[in-house]
Amino acid sequence: MRVAAVGLAVSAAATWFLRTVSTRVQRRFRDKVTIALEAHVARLQASVVTIAHQERPDYLDRLAMLRNQIFVLDHMYMSVFATVGWISCGSASRIALLMSIHPALALLTVFALPTVFTSTWRPGVERVAQEGGASAQRLARHLFATATTAPPGKEVRVTGIGGSA
């Protein structure tokens, strides 16, 4: 009984310690990835000799979408490791548990296949939708900044283009 209690205490302490270390390592890694990605985007943008690209809406839309979605890239490694862990450990243990009850219950894993297929198809559809709405989203951000920040607000009031409120 005491051995089990000590084992449980050691297991709980080890789990807490590993979770804390993992969180800190993940945070540091995500910060480094974010900095590296933003620096790469800045280098690519600065490498263009002229500023003509800054006047092309298609370029500005893709750049805005890239800047808004950088966080997705730094979380991607977490998804990969979580998925591999879920498939290797989680699925294997669930199948073994189901088979220990009755071997036919292992066939329930077939019902997970639509979810797997949907999760591989969905990101492409989301990306196409985001690219399609990038222009409107950029315009909305610009209009919001124009209406809510001081310098453009002054110009709107001085020129009288905002109407009377």
N, C-alpha and C positions, 0 to 999 in steps of 0.2 A: 504494500500500500504506500509506504513512504517512497519507495523507489519510483513508483508511478507518479507520485506527486512531484518529486524532484525532476523526473523526466519531462513532465508537463510544463513545469516552471522554466526549465532550460529551453524547451522547444518554443515557448511563448517569448522568452527573452531573445532567442536567436532570430525568430520571425520578425520581431520589432526592430532589432538591429539591422537585419538584412533589408527590410523595407525602407528604413531611414537612409541607409547607404545607397540603396537603389534610387530613391527619390532624388538625392543630392547629385548622384552621377548623371541621372537623366536630365535634371535641370541644367547642369553644366554643359552637357552634350548639346542640348537644344539651344542654349545660348550661343555656343560656338558655331553650330550649324546655321542659325539665323544670321549671325554676323557674317559668316562666309558667303551665304547666299545673297545678302544685301550688298556686300562688297562686290560680288561677281556681277550683279545687275548694274551697279554703279559703274564698274569698269567697262562693261559692254556699252552702256549708254555714253560714257565719256570717250570711247574709242571712235565714235562716228565723227568725221571731220567737220561736217556742216551741222547746222541746226535745223535743216529742212525737215528732218524726221519729227521734230517737235511740233510741227504744224499738221501732221497727218493724223486724222482721227483714228484710223485703224491701228496705228502704232501706239498712240496714247491709250486706246482702249486695252490693248494687250499688256502694256506696261502697267496700267492701273490694276488690271486683273492679277498680274504677276505679283505686284507689291501687296495686294490684299490677300493673296493666297500663299504667301511664303510660309506662314505658320503650318499649312498642311504638309509641306515638305519636311519640316523638322519633326513633325509628329509621325511621319510615315514609318520610320524605323521602329517606333513603338508598336505600330500596327502589325508590322511584319513579325516581330518577336512574339507578340501576343497571339497572333494567328498560328504561328508554328507551335507555340506551347499548347494552345488549345487543341490543335489537331493531334499533336503527338501524345501528350499526356492526358488531356481531358477526354478526347474521343475514345482513346484506347481504354481508359478506365471505365468510361460509361458503357462501352460495348461489352467489356468483361463483366461488369455488374449486371447488365441486362441478360447476358448469356448465362450467368450463374443462376438467375431466376428461371429462365427458359430459353433454350437456344433460338427459338423463333423470334424472340423479342429483339434480336440483333438486326432484324429486318427494319426496325423502326428508324434506323439511321438513314434509310433510303429517303425518308421524308425530309431530311435535312438538305438534300441535294438542291431543291429549288432555291433555298436561301443562299447556298453557295453560289449558284449561277447568277442570282440576282445581285449579290454583292460584288461580283466581278463585272457585271454589265452596267450597274448604276453610276459609277464614277464618270464613265464616258458621257453618259446622258447629262449628268450634272455639269460637266465641263462645257458641253455644247450650249447648254442653257445659260451658263454664266458668260460665255463669250458673246452670245446673242444679246444679252442685257447689259454688257459692259459699257456701251455708249450711253445708254439711259442712266445707268448708275453713276457714271462719271459726271454727266450733266447735273444729276440730282445733287451730288456732293458739291459741285461748283455753285449751284444756285443756293444751296444751304449755307455755304461759306459766305457767299455774297450777302445773303439776308441776315446773317447772324454775327458777322465780325465787323469791327469798327471801321477800318479803312474803306471797304466797299460800301458800307452803310452810309458813310459821309458823302460819297460820290452820288449815291442814289438820292439822298436828300437834297444835295446842292443842285443837281441837274433836274430834279423834280420828276424823274421817270417812275418813281414808285407809287405815285398816286397819293391821295390824302388818306390818313388813317384816323 
